[in-house]
Every structure is written in C-alpha cells, then in structure tokens.
C-alpha cells in the first residue's frame, strides 16, 4: 500500500476534529456578525459577504499557523480534515437547493431550453475565454488541460486517462484544479456580484450561469447574486442555480469527455499557430505535479459516523449563523435544519446502497426535491419549515471549512506561476459568462 493511501486510511485524530469544528464555529459566527460590506467600483460594485469573510479568516489562520497560539495552530492533517468535512458539509447546501427546486419545478419547466442550453456555455466558455489568453501568454499544450473545463475532480480523471498526469495537459488541469480550489470561490463571488450590480443580465440567467458543477463555487456565486435580490427572487435564483448545477453534475462529465476536451484539442491546433507563433514558450514547472498529487491523495475519506457528526455540527453552525445574520431564532429554525439533514442522510444511504453508481449529490437532490414537490403530502409544510433556514447562512460554514483547508495548497500554487493563474481565472469567468449569456435569451418569458 502506498504511503498516501495508508495515511488516507489512518484513524482521525479527535483533537484535530475538535479543533477544526471549534475554529469553524467561531469563524462562521464572527463572519455573520461582521455582515456584508459593499464596495463601489465605478459603474458597479462588489459585496464582501459573510461567506467571503469566513473564507479569508480561515485562510489567514492557516497561512499564519506557525505564529499562532496553540489552539490556532492548524496542522497539515487538520487542513486535510477540513477539506474532507467541506466535501461532506456541501451536501447540506445541495439539499437546501433541492428543497427550493422541488417547489419551483413548474417555473423551472417554463425555462425549458434555457436550462438545457446553458450547459453549452459551461462547455465552450472556458475555451473561448481561456485558450486565447493562454496562447498569448506563451503557454503551450498545458492550455488544453487548463481550459477544457473548470478542472474539478472529474476533469482530473478525464485528462489523467487520456494524456496522463505527467503530460503537459495533465499539468494544465492540475494547475486549474489548484487555482480553482484556492481562489475560485473568492473570484467567482466577486465576479458574480459585480456582474449582477451592472444589471446587464436577468437574475435567473445569472443563476443558471452559477451552476458550474463545483459545490463551493456555485455556493459562492449564488450567494453573491441572491444578496442583491428581493427575498422572493433570491429563492428563485437558488432554485435555478441548483437545477443548472444538477445538470452540470450529472451530464457535465460526459459532455466534457465527448465534446469539451476534443473541442479544446481542436481549438489549440487551430489557434496556436496564430496566437502562439511568436510567443516565448513557458510551461508549468514539472516539480509542481508531485506536490499537487500528494495533497489530493492525503484528504481522508470520512466514515458514515463522521459524516453524520459533521452534518449535525454544521447544522449547529447554520442555526447560530441564521440567528446572528438573519434574525431567526434557533428553536424556530431547528425543524428546518433537521429536515435538511434527514434529506442528506437518506440520499447518502441510497448512494452507498446502490454501490455509488450515481453521485451522492444527485440522490440528495432527488430526495430533497421530492419533499417539496407540490403533489407530495405535506410538501407545503416542509417548504415552510425549511424556508426559515437562509441558504446564505448555509454557505458561510461551507466556505469556512474551505478557508481552513486552503493553506496546504499554497506551496503548489506558488510554483504554478502567474500566467496559469490568469488563464484559470479567465476560464472560470468564461464558464459563468457564457452560460449566463445563453440563458439570457430564454428568461424573458419567465
């Protein structure tokens, strides 16, 4: 057994678990207490929401860990634990979105082609905006891996099988993965908030653009868009983003494999002689690759007991944040949080029972949607109870754990070079803007 695999199966340290949850609880509550900070930028504005405060505070503690007093020193093991908890905790956000989708299915059906075709934006947006920038900066075949998708786990698997992770394409997708992990949520939140403030796109078009297939990035974008809407429109934004994200999660991997990656290869062959002919060739340093592989491999797999514990403790964080940031008492919101956790538990058990043939987020989404589908008994009561839990209050804990996990990726991030970071951000922006642009043609009838 490899060292990485052995470490991944080691028992969790209870001290690290208590430290991470304790820190996350304090950071999330403090961030909600800070509240949003709008910053005017000429014709538009960005809003630093509590979720961004939470991410930044967690990242700062991780970066300055060696100088921090004992309780604030976050070991590498604790950072990997935070990443694992984030993956599990995101299920609560998925369930909340599913509950919103269930009651909005009639309106979503009206979107029809808008929801279906926005995924085309996810497929080509990365390439259209990211590939030309990469070639003009002198990046060669790494541009294929960095711009064919937003570079989440399925993208790593696809490129690894097709080209190998030690190839230029493999280094490109690893660079996109690290960049997206480290600053993707912050970037997409600021971009989505700024674009929303310009009033160019319909909020529902922006919502569909936010469903990029990455849980943390979708959460960040939805929060930034919804924060500038009325409460009723904010619910619709969450519902449409959830539907778009479900499409990206279920069909996106196959569309990426059979359409997006071949398209990126063809785009490179066509554009490189034109845009990269007289550019000095630069590449991502080879030594970054083992570091990134190592970090990904060390993230532990949480057992069912630990997953349940994480859902309960994150539920407590949501109740506290919901009270501080949105004025809903913990007792009043408790039934809604319990229903959300129940949807996650049932979906996760089905996922395990069906031998993981369909992603857990799909089962959780289906269960949650069924709970609030208009024809389901007590759907109205479930919708009322879960409606007392702000989905923005759910996002803050997610990005808290993201912030606490990010410092481990800084060494690899430094080796990537500024060029590939720019390309990665352009690719992420391309996905959001292209999907929103396509959806814009269809939302005027809603």
Secondary structure by P-SEA (a helix, b strand, c coil): ccaaaaaaaccccaaaaaaaaaaaaaaaaaaaaacbbbbbcccccccccaaaaaaaaaaaaaaacccccccccccaaaaaaaaaaaaaaaaaaaaaaaaaaaaaaaaaaaaaaaaaaaaaaaacccccccaaaaaaacccccccccccccccaaaaaaaaaccccccaaaaaaaaaaaaaaccaaaaaaaaaaaaaaaccccaaaaaaaaccccaaaaaaaaaaaaaaccaaaaaaaaaaaaaaaaaaaaaaaaaaaccaaaaaaaaaaacccccccccccccccaaaaaaaaaaaaacccccaaaaaaaaaaaaaaaaaaaaaccccccccaaaaaaaaaaaaaaaaaaaaaacccccaaaaaaaaaaaaccccccaaaaaaaaaccccaaaaaaaaaaaaaaacccaaaaaaaccaaaaaaaaaaaaaaaaaaaaaaccccccc
